[in-house]
C-alpha cells in the first residue's frame, strides 16, 4: 500500500505545483515574456484559472487520501482518468490546433501517460494486497 500512497502523495504534490503555475497573475506575467499574448477579453487567463482551481482541489484530495489509500481507490481512478482524458486528449487537440512545440507536447503526453500507467499499476498492486487474506487457524 505504500506504493499507492506514494503515488497519491507524488501526484497530489505535482497537481498543487501545477495549480500554482496556472495562477492567472503568474500566467499574465510569463506568457508575454515567452512570446505569447493574452487575448483582449481574458478568456485564456480565465480558462487557465479554472483548470488550476480544479487541479488544486484534486491535489488536496489526493494528499489527504494518501493516508488511507485503500479507502480512496475511487479517487485514484478519477485521477487516472483525468490524466488520460485531460492530459493525452488535450495534448492531441493542442497539437492539431498548432499550439506549443510538438516535442513539448509529446513530452507532456508521455508524462501524462506515465502518471496514469503507474497509478493503474499501484491500484492493481493495492487490490492484490487487500485480497490476499491468510486463512484462519482452527482451534483443535
C-alpha positions in Angstrom: 0.0 0.0 0.0 3.0 2.3 0.3 3.2 2.2 -3.5 -0.3 3.6 -3.9 0.2 6.0 -1.1 3.4 7.3 -2.6 1.8 7.7 -5.9 -1.0 9.7 -4.3 1.5 12.0 -2.5 3.6 12.5 -5.6 0.7 13.3 -7.9 -1.0 15.4 -5.3 2.1 17.5 -4.9 2.5 17.7 -8.7 -1.1 18.9 -9.0 -0.5 21.6 -6.4 2.6 22.8 -8.2 0.7 22.9 -11.4 -2.1 24.9 -9.7 0.5 27.4 -8.6 1.9 27.6 -12.1 -1.7 28.1 -13.5 -2.1 31.2 -11.3 -3.5 33.9 -13.6 -1.1 36.5 -12.2 1.9 34.3 -12.9 0.5 33.4 -16.3 -0.1 37.0 -17.3 3.5 37.8 -16.3 5.1 34.7 -18.0 3.2 34.5 -21.3 4.3 37.8 -22.8 7.9 37.0 -21.9 7.9 33.8 -23.9 6.3 35.4 -26.9 2.6 34.6 -26.4 0.0 37.3 -26.0 -3.1 37.2 -23.8 -6.3 37.8 -25.6 -8.1 41.1 -25.1 -11.1 39.7 -23.2 -9.0 37.5 -20.9 -10.6 34.1 -21.9 -7.2 32.4 -21.8 -6.5 33.7 -18.3 -10.0 32.6 -17.1 -9.5 29.1 -18.6 -6.1 28.7 -17.0 -7.5 29.8 -13.7 -10.4 27.3 -13.9 -8.0 24.5 -14.8 -5.7 25.5 -12.0 -8.5 25.5 -9.4 -9.7 22.0 -10.4 -6.1 20.7 -10.3 -5.6 22.2 -6.9 -8.7 20.6 -5.4 -7.8 17.2 -6.9 -4.3 17.6 -5.5 -5.5 18.4 -2.0 -7.9 15.4 -2.0 -5.0 13.1 -3.2 -2.7 14.4 -0.5 -5.4 13.9 2.2 -6.5 10.5 0.8 -2.9 9.2 0.7 -3.1 8.5 4.5 -5.5 5.7 3.8 -5.1 4.8 0.2 -7.2 1.6 0.4 -10.2 3.7 1.3 -9.7 6.1 -1.6 -9.3 3.9 -4.6 -12.1 5.7 -6.5 -10.2 9.0 -6.1 -7.2 7.3 -7.7 -9.4 6.1 -10.6 -10.6 9.7 -11.0 -7.0 11.0 -11.1 -6.1 8.3 -13.7 -9.0 9.2 -15.9 -8.2 12.9 -15.6 -4.6 12.1 -16.7 -5.8 10.1 -19.7 -8.6 12.5 -20.8 -7.3 15.9 -19.9 -3.7 15.0 -20.5 -3.5 12.9 -23.5 -6.6 14.1 -25.4 -5.8 17.7 -24.6 -2.3 17.3 -26.0 -3.6 15.8 -29.2 -6.0 18.7 -29.5 -3.3 21.2 -28.9 -1.1 19.5 -31.5 -3.9 19.6 -34.1 -4.6 23.2 -33.4 -0.9 24.1 -33.7 -0.3 25.3 -30.2 3.0 24.6 -28.5 6.1 22.9 -29.7 5.5 19.4 -30.9 8.3 17.9 -28.8 7.0 19.6 -25.7 3.5 18.2 -26.4 5.0 14.7 -26.9 6.9 15.0 -23.7 3.8 16.2 -21.8 1.8 13.4 -23.4 4.3 10.8 -22.2 4.3 12.3 -18.7 0.5 12.1 -18.5 0.6 8.6 -19.8 3.3 7.5 -17.4 1.4 9.0 -14.4 -1.8 7.1 -15.5 0.1 3.8 -16.0 1.9 4.0 -12.7 -1.3 4.9 -10.9 -3.1 1.9 -12.5 -0.2 -0.4 -11.5 -0.3 1.0 -8.0 -4.1 0.4 -7.9 -3.7 -3.2 -9.1 -1.0 -3.8 -6.5 -3.1 -2.4 -3.7 -6.1 -4.6 -4.8 -3.9 -7.7 -4.7 -2.7 -6.7 -1.3 -6.2 -6.3 0.0 -7.4 -9.6 -1.4 -4.5 -11.6 0.0 -6.1 -12.9 3.2 -4.5 -15.6 5.3 -6.8 -18.4 6.3 -7.8 -18.6 10.0 -6.3 -21.3 12.1 -8.8 -23.7 13.6 -8.6 -24.3 17.3 -8.4 -28.0 17.8 
